């Protein structure tokens, strides 16, 4: 069958609305970069957003993407993977396209350990792209083959070193920049700010929270903000490619996550491009992308006191905070799309796994 597109993408991009969740942002960025590289007429797209409300239409779109594309890229999250990876592999027995699986987050190793029958399905993809080296190692130990790195990436208005100034003010603002649910450590972040202020004997640190607020957590979150309104404020959603303009004036990013599916969070790239020190939990793959003492400070999971101590360390040593800020601006170069996408482009242009080095 004659193909229509060089690349067909199967993933979730928010259905045209303002996107903030990791899957939609990653899918959108990769789609935009592929369009920039190959042209809009060479990229097809099947959007999985709210697919259950349009099952028949979505099924037809999915088959069309496989039938009409030379290369098929899928970007499912954990639930989508269980349903649609087997479907894509099944239909590809008919069309025999090159299958590329861009893994979202860090859920896959644990899922494959619990449900090893998916290993055979994953190994029918020509190539997998994961976000970190440790994630690749974990999958290789399970028996997954043909794994390469496609880290997180964003095309942002990166600050220059001369844009940074040492923050010497007594009062500073920190922020959270993630999905706003309990597993992202939101309560721990607010509690840490309270503890730090108690040790400083005043209200010197406040916290702004940005991100998608799932309906299931809305009541809990709104109560949390009400109870801590003297130090905490919800500031809404920032568009994924305008993050530097928001983050540049903050003192530090707090990321005390213990979310089971964490991979390489996009907020780390946002912080790097903004020259922002990161205080994060040493959880899953965070240590792959946040080097303790260089890019910020890693702390134990579910430990507000440790977060507060890290925050006070930066607060009391502004030279250290500035050093980390400059390190992070330098680190941001590693996550520019032109560099990150190079191996995927090589695979698409040469058509074999061996082409990806």
N, C-alpha and C positions, 0 to 999 in steps of 0.2 A: 504493500500500500504506500502510495506517495505521501510524504510528510509535508506538513505546512510550516512547522516551526523547527528551528534548531533546538530550542529548549522549551519543554513544558514544565511548569511549576505547579505543584499541588501543595497548598498550604493555606494558612489563615492570616488574613491581613486586616481584620477588623471590620470588614464589610463597608468600607468607605468612611467610617467615623473616625474620631480622634483616637489614635491607638496609644496604648501605654503598657500592655502586657508583653512579656519577653518574646513569646512566640510570634505575635503579630508584628512586633518591631523587627525581629530578625528576618522574618519572611519578607517584609516590605523592603528592607534595606538590600537584601540579596537580589530581590526582583528588580529594584531600581538600578543596581550596579550592572546586572546582566543586560538590561535595556540600554543603559549607557554604552556598554561595550559592543553589543551585537545589533542594536536597533529594536524598536518596539514591534516591528513586523516579524521578528525572529523569536519572540518570547510569548508563549501562550500561558494562560493562568486559570486554574480552577480553585475558587475560594471556598475553604471549608467552614467559613464563618456561619454559624447557626444552620448547619447542613441538615439537621433533623427536621427543620421546618420546610425543607424543599428536597426531600429524599430522592424523588425520581429525577428532578432536574440535575441535582448534584451527581447522581449516578451517571447520567448521560455525559455531563461535563468531564467527569473523571475518565470515562472510557475514551472520550474524544481527545483528551490530553495525551493519553498513552498512544492512541492510534495515529495522531497527527504530529508527533514530536520525535525528533531523532534521539534526544536525551530527555529523560524524565527525572526531575528533582522533587523529592518529597520532604516536607518539613513538619511532620506531625508532632504534637505533644504526646504525653503518655497514653491518654485515653484514645486518641486518634490512631496512634501506632497499633494498638491491639486490634482495631477493626480494619484499618485501611492498608497497612503494610501487607497483610496476607492478600487483600483484594488486588492491590497493584501487582504483586508478584504473580498472582493467578492469571490476570489478563495479559501480563507480559509474556506468558507462554505462547500466546497467539501472535503478538506483535513484535516481540524480541527487540525491544529498545534497550539502550544503555540506561540502567537504573542507578540513580545517585541518591543516597540517603544523607541529608544534612541533619544531624542529631540536635534536637532542642534540649538544652539543659543537661542534667546529670542523672536522669532517672533510669537510663537503659541498663547499666550493669546489674542493679538490684532486681529489675524486672526479669532479666534473663536468668539470674540465679534462681529466682522463684518459679519461673515458667520456662524451663530450658527448651521446650518445643519451639519457641520463637527463634532460637539460634539458627536453625536451618533456614528460616525465612529471611533473617537478616543477611546471611551469607549468600543469598541469591542476588543481592545488590552488587553491582560492579565495584562500587566504592562507597565507603562511609567517610563523612567528614565530621569530626568531633571538635570540641572547643579547647581541650587541654591535653597535655601529654600524659598526665596521670589517668585521665578518663580513657585515653587510648590504651594504656597499659592494662587497666582493669578489664577492658573488653577483650583484649588479646588473650588474657589469662583465662577467659571464659571460652575462647575458641573462635572469636570473630576475626575475620581476615580483611585485608585491603582497607586498612584504616589510615586516614590522613587528617591533618589538622586544618581546620578553618575556624580560627578563634573569633571572638566577638569583634565587631567592626562598626565604625560610624564615620560619616563624612561631616565633620563639625567645624565650626569657626574656632579652631584651636588658639588658645592664648599664646603669646610669645613671652619669653623670659622677662623681657623688659616691662610687660604688663603686670607682673607680679610685684607686690610691695609687702614687706613684712607687716603683719597685722599687730599693732601695738596697743590697740584699744583695750580698756579694761573689760568692757562688755562685748561679747562675741555671740554670733549665731552659728549653730550647727544645723545639719539637715539630715533627713531621711529621704531617700529617692528610690522607692520601690513599690511593689504591690503592697497594699496596707492591710495585711492580715496578721494573725498572731504568730504564725510560723516565720514571719520575716523579722521577728523580735522587736516589734513596735513598742510593746510595754517595757521591754528591757531598755530601749533607747531613752524613753522618757524618764524612767526611774533613774538611769545613770546620770542624766542631767540634774535631777533633783538631788542626788547624792553629792555630785560635784559642787553644786551651789551651797549645800550645807557645809561642806568642807571649806568653801571660800567665804563663808559667813555673809552671804548676800546673793542677790539674783543677778549674777554676772553672765550666765550662759542661758540662752533660750534655744528652742528647737522648732524648726519648721518642717512639716511633713508634706511630701509631694507623692502623688501616685494614684493608681487605680484603686478605688474602694469597692470591693465586691459587695453585692447586696447582702450576702449572708453575714457580713461583718459590720454592716453599717451601724446598727444599734450599739454594738460593743464599742466601735471606734468613736462614735459621737459622744458616748458617755465618758470614754477615756479622755477626750479633749476637754470636755466640760470640767472634769475633775482636776485637770492640770492646765487650765486656761491661763494661768499666770506665767507659764513657761513654754507652752506648746500651742501651735496653731496649724491648722490644715490649710494648705495653699493651692490645692487642686492638682490638675494634670498639666505637665509641660510637654509640648510636642517633641518627639524623639530627636529631631535634628536641630532643636533650639535650646539644648540643655546648658551649654556653656554660658549663654547670656544670663541664665538664672543662677547657676552655681558659682560663678566667679567671685561673688562677694561673701561667700560663707567661709567659716574658719575650718570646718572639717565635715566629712560625710560619715555618718554612723550607719553601719550595716551589720547588725547583730543577728543575722539569719540562722535558722535551723530548719529551713524548708527542705523536705526530703528530695526534691528534684533539682536542687541548685546545681548549676553548671558553671558557666562564666557569665556572671550578671552584667548586663549592659551599663548599670550605674557605675561600674568600675571604669569603663571606658569614658563615661561622662566626667568622672572625677579626674582622670588623667588629663583629659583635654582642657580641664578647668584649673589644673594645678592645685587640686584639692587633696589634702591628706585624708586617708581612709582609716577608720577604726572599725574592724570587722571581726567576726567570729572565725576561729580556725575550724571551719566546717566544710566537709566534703572537699571540693576542689578550689576553695578560696586561696589556699596557700600556693597554688600553681600560678596565680595571677596577681596576688598581693604579697610582696616580699616584706616580711616583718622587719621594721626598722628602716627600710628603704622607701616603700610606698605608703607606709602607715604603720599601724600596730594591730597585731592579731591577738585576740583574747579568747578565753574559753567560752563555750556555749552556755547560754542562760545564766550569765553572771554579770548583773548590772554594776556590781562593785568593781569588777575588772575593767568594764567599759569606762566607768567614772575615773579610775586611776589612769587609764590611757589618755583620757581627755584632759585630765589635770596635768599630765606629763607634757602634752603639747601646749597647754595653756601657760604653763610655767616656763617653758623653754621655746620661745618664739623663734630662735635661730634654728632649732631642730625642725619646727613646723615649716619654716621657709625652705630648709634643705630638702625636706620631703616634697614640698610643692614643686620645686625645680626638678627633682627626680621624676615626678609624675608627668610633668610636661615633656620631658625627654622620652619617657616610656610610651607616651601617646603615639609616637611614630610607628610603633610596632602594630598598631591597630587601625592604621589607615587602610581604607578599602583597596587601594591599588596594591598594597603589599599582601593583605590577607587573602584576596581573591585569586592570587597568581596561580596557585595549584589547581583550583577549580577551572580556571580558564585553560590551563594546560590540558586538563583532562577533556574538556569540551572540544578543544581544537584538534587534539590528536586521537581521541577516541579510544584509548586503551588505558588500563590501570597502570601499565608499565610506563606511561608517559608522565605520570605524576611522581616527581622526585622531591 
